[in-house]
Amino acid sequence: MTAEAQQAGTPSNINDQPGSNDIVVTGTLIRNSSTATAAPVTTISAQDFANRGQNTIAEALQTIPANGAGTMTRAWNSFGFASGATAVSLRGLTTGNTLTLFDGLRSAIYPLGDDGQRSFVDLNTIPQAIVEKVDVLQDGASSTYGADAVAGVVNVIIKKQIEGLHANASAGISQRGDGAEQRADLTYGYGRLSEQGFNVYVNAEYQRSNPIYARDRGYPFNTNDYSRVCVASGDCLTNETINGVQPDGTVSAFGSTRVPAVRPYLNGQPVGSWQLLNGAAGCRDLTAINLTPAQQADLAGKGAPTGSLICQQDNINDYLMEIPQQQRFGATAHVTANIGSNAQFYAMANYYQTQTSSSIAPLTFAGQTAAGGTQYTLSPVLLPVYVCPRGTVTCTAANGTLNPNNPFAAAGQQARVNYRYDQPRETLTNAKTYRFATGISGSFGEGWNYSADGTYSRINLGIKQKNYFVAQRLLDVINDGSFNFVDPSLNTQDTRDYIAPTNVTNSNSKLWQVQGTLSKALVTMPGGDLTVAVGASYRHESVYNPSANPPNEANPADRYYSINAVSTQGSRNVRSAFFEIDAPVLNMLSLNASGRYDNYSSGQKNFSPKITAIFRPIEQIRLRGTYSRGFRIPSFNEAYGQPTTGYINATVTPDQPGGAAYIAAHGGNGYATLPYSYGLTSSGNPNLDPEKSTSLTGGIVFEPTRRISFTADYFHIKIKGLIGAPDYSGVEEAYYANNGAVNLPGITVVPGVADPDHPGALPALGFIQYSFVNTTSQIASGLDFSGTVRLPLTDGISFTSRVDASYLIKLQTTTPAGNVQRFDGSLSPCNITSCSGAPKWRGSWQNTLDFGGGTLSATAYYTGGYSMASVDYGGDPDDCKGSIGSSVYGTYNGNPYKCRAKRFIDVDMTGSIKVSDRFTLYANVLNVFDVKPDFNPGQTYDAGFGYNVAWEAQGFIGRFIRVGAKVDF
């Protein structure tokens, strides 16, 4: 990697002229800008990809130190809102504040929003083989690129010339024999710009990565049973398997498994104990728990009397796909041609398809239709005495038959059934990206330079969701007796397809853009030419994302469980004008000023200025700084989105206001005492203003020799008018303290599903509903460091060592009530980054030995530890025990298990050797020391992951070995 902006490649929208040595840098409109290095830029070259063993752009960007809280990895998106996509979050300011470009041009956003809210560009849409390099501008750049370039810009730069035939193929597999991958790409190019005046190439790429399941890793990552994880005092964690035995020998609650249990009911009240519906079959493939009399008595005291046998089910071990399956295919055609001696033309057509597949635990029959309309609750599930053909209004002995699934039917009693489906929920995504770009650049007259570019891109996204129930259809098969509860394995596929029809949602997003720039050197100053550039742009962007689970007010039961009603549709046009003035005032002082005005057809307007400066007191030292203002436009989801629900894990404790009374009202059962999830349901607001940002950087570049360089930069970003929820920080406490009554402006509270054993007691908090508003402010500040040493050792052998690091000084939000929440060094911000955490330190250290005929490289990646308290969930880094339930995980006896997550260090090694001039063999060993992630079940959005998937996924995968070969003709 390099951090010097002047070493960046040339975007094809403003290419070098034939025979010219001009260089254009991400973040400026002017070739050979004198202030090109004023802002810190990290460049990942094609050789860096090879030296680090990184197969995709996404993999490479995830490892840069500036990538912070809110990053979206392949592992993270196994079941998230934006399933199937990846994106980076520079400075921890979310994916929506990082702008991704391709050759300096925008691309269509992913049709699904990050957290159902923020827009971003999926990184899985360009074949790596044709990427020259990736510039990561770590500074605000709205003055050049417009909206969303608040935290920085990722600019993927495509090769403009490839000659000959190039083939690359590799295969890899984890040391444990899973997660196998295959990759191949083929590129053919013809023509040399300097001789023939043109180049044309075509490329195709294929990559497949197999899934990794939780059950294929060691304890405790392969289970819900954490009861064998104990602290020094002997206090152990809980057993979170369904019907699991706790460290003290008790069973916390009687839960639903794929082995049905029933209980007799009469007139809506229980009249007997639970029992297995098919006692002769026992627990089938589940673990049988023969309850002692004491365990039976304890369960009875919690409102769940049962027989002597219950079945234990481990949803993590049985179903969770931790690393999703992925298949990618892409094809590109590219042409570059010199036109005369003063112009160059290019055109590119690109197609890319990404398919993913993931699975999580199945649903229970008892539940509630998803938020987004009038909700229907099916709890408890009661099997009737008589069953009749579907469509019968009233079923009695006169027109029906005794229910074969109800063992109490002959006694005239209903049977309450406790049953979890035997098939996991699956999500399959299929994203097809089409991108076209063309442009011309050149010069005319007396020093005039120009460029004109156009692009069109579209993403068609299909999502299939399997084994999600429709409440009405469950009622149908329950009432007509067609679902076999006695032996669920005998249910036909037609019956299964009826109760859980595959949900198919097709979405798309589009963008087209035209832009042009004109520049000229006007006067000569002591330090060089004063150059002025002006430009204009027009673009159209749209998204169509229909609801996968639209409201049905005529029959609220005719909707899915669990499938989010995420939906948005909109379009807008953007007119922009921009300028840049580059002034090398003195040999030692260069100044640059730029600005951009953007006018949106949706009503928003913004002017974004930027000033940069470089002062060079001596040849070896450059002092640099920037000041800019920027903005993030409200996303389509934020402006027009239908109700979207994300979930927060919580636990009611006896210590909180109203907690003891709430638990007592439920008889101390698992419904009241175990962790549960409540939803945050957000809706769009078309009257939102843009978020406004102010950015400041200042640093030093020290280059004592050509072989040694060091940079240090300070950054400070403040965002005002942050788009988010009204202040709901007191909702949870008020709900339980005031028996469900909450009166906060802009907030609506909906109770959850009632406790079937205590239906008259206060239900758990269900949903907090609100519309997006411009609420508060956010600050991010920190330091970036880089250092490079290049040493020639002997003839043909050289050694390069590079260190990159980022230190987060502050990441904080001021709430509408004026309270400051500090997130740096903690697991927060959970509300907007799903608890990916904001570690203080991130860094990498790469060492490469190049011996002419081959290379050997080792790269270490470092992510610092952090407090487990999630501040925006009510946690306090200075009060670990008081933060239990706010991401700090508690032991069975109510003590904190771990207050801080440990640092994570991962080392990768790669090597290559040229067998001949045309044939190269290479090998990669990722996570060479097989380092495990830090086990901490309180991390991440879903407690099913026992580690932080944002930073430690390679630790879960373990040592991974890849071998490959390249052929060049």
Secondary structure as GFF3:
##gff-version 3
##sequence-region A 1 969
A	DSSP	three_ten_helix	5	7	.	.	.	ID=ss1
A	DSSP	three_ten_helix	12	14	.	.	.	ID=ss2
A	DSSP	beta_strand	41	45	.	.	.	ID=ss3
A	DSSP	alpha_helix	46	52	.	.	.	ID=ss4
A	DSSP	alpha_helix	57	62	.	.	.	ID=ss5
A	DSSP	three_ten_helix	76	78	.	.	.	ID=ss6
A	DSSP	three_ten_helix	95	97	.	.	.	ID=ss7
A	DSSP	beta_strand	98	102	.	.	.	ID=ss8
A	DSSP	three_ten_helix	128	130	.	.	.	ID=ss9
A	DSSP	beta_strand	131	137	.	.	.	ID=ss10
A	DSSP	alpha_helix	142	145	.	.	.	ID=ss11
A	DSSP	beta_strand	152	158	.	.	.	ID=ss12
A	DSSP	beta_strand	164	174	.	.	.	ID=ss13
A	DSSP	beta_strand	181	190	.	.	.	ID=ss14
A	DSSP	beta_strand	198	209	.	.	.	ID=ss15
A	DSSP	beta_strand	212	213	.	.	.	ID=ss16
A	DSSP	three_ten_helix	214	216	.	.	.	ID=ss17
A	DSSP	beta_strand	261	266	.	.	.	ID=ss18
A	DSSP	beta_strand	269	270	.	.	.	ID=ss19
A	DSSP	beta_strand	275	276	.	.	.	ID=ss20
A	DSSP	three_ten_helix	279	281	.	.	.	ID=ss21
A	DSSP	beta_strand	287	290	.	.	.	ID=ss22
A	DSSP	alpha_helix	293	301	.	.	.	ID=ss23
A	DSSP	beta_strand	309	312	.	.	.	ID=ss24
A	DSSP	alpha_helix	315	319	.	.	.	ID=ss25
A	DSSP	beta_strand	321	323	.	.	.	ID=ss26
A	DSSP	beta_strand	325	339	.	.	.	ID=ss27
A	DSSP	beta_strand	343	360	.	.	.	ID=ss28
A	DSSP	beta_strand	367	368	.	.	.	ID=ss29
A	DSSP	beta_strand	377	378	.	.	.	ID=ss30
A	DSSP	beta_strand	382	383	.	.	.	ID=ss31
A	DSSP	beta_strand	386	387	.	.	.	ID=ss32
A	DSSP	beta_strand	401	402	.	.	.	ID=ss33
A	DSSP	three_ten_helix	409	411	.	.	.	ID=ss34
A	DSSP	beta_strand	414	418	.	.	.	ID=ss35
A	DSSP	beta_strand	425	444	.	.	.	ID=ss36
A	DSSP	beta_strand	448	466	.	.	.	ID=ss37
A	DSSP	alpha_helix	471	480	.	.	.	ID=ss38
A	DSSP	three_ten_helix	488	490	.	.	.	ID=ss39
A	DSSP	alpha_helix	493	499	.	.	.	ID=ss40
A	DSSP	beta_strand	503	525	.	.	.	ID=ss41
A	DSSP	beta_strand	528	545	.	.	.	ID=ss42
A	DSSP	beta_strand	568	586	.	.	.	ID=ss43
A	DSSP	beta_strand	589	600	.	.	.	ID=ss44
A	DSSP	beta_strand	605	618	.	.	.	ID=ss45
A	DSSP	beta_strand	621	632	.	.	.	ID=ss46
A	DSSP	alpha_helix	636	640	.	.	.	ID=ss47
A	DSSP	beta_strand	644	650	.	.	.	ID=ss48
A	DSSP	alpha_helix	659	665	.	.	.	ID=ss49
A	DSSP	alpha_helix	670	673	.	.	.	ID=ss50
A	DSSP	beta_strand	676	683	.	.	.	ID=ss51
A	DSSP	beta_strand	691	705	.	.	.	ID=ss52
A	DSSP	beta_strand	708	724	.	.	.	ID=ss53
A	DSSP	alpha_helix	731	737	.	.	.	ID=ss54
A	DSSP	beta_strand	748	751	.	.	.	ID=ss55
A	DSSP	beta_strand	765	771	.	.	.	ID=ss56
A	DSSP	beta_strand	773	794	.	.	.	ID=ss57
A	DSSP	beta_strand	797	814	.	.	.	ID=ss58
A	DSSP	beta_strand	820	822	.	.	.	ID=ss59
A	DSSP	alpha_helix	830	833	.	.	.	ID=ss60
A	DSSP	beta_strand	841	850	.	.	.	ID=ss61
A	DSSP	beta_strand	854	863	.	.	.	ID=ss62
A	DSSP	beta_strand	866	867	.	.	.	ID=ss63
A	DSSP	three_ten_helix	871	873	.	.	.	ID=ss64
A	DSSP	three_ten_helix	881	883	.	.	.	ID=ss65
A	DSSP	beta_strand	900	901	.	.	.	ID=ss66
A	DSSP	beta_strand	904	916	.	.	.	ID=ss67
A	DSSP	beta_strand	919	926	.	.	.	ID=ss68
A	DSSP	alpha_helix	953	957	.	.	.	ID=ss69
A	DSSP	beta_strand	960	968	.	.	.	ID=ss70
###
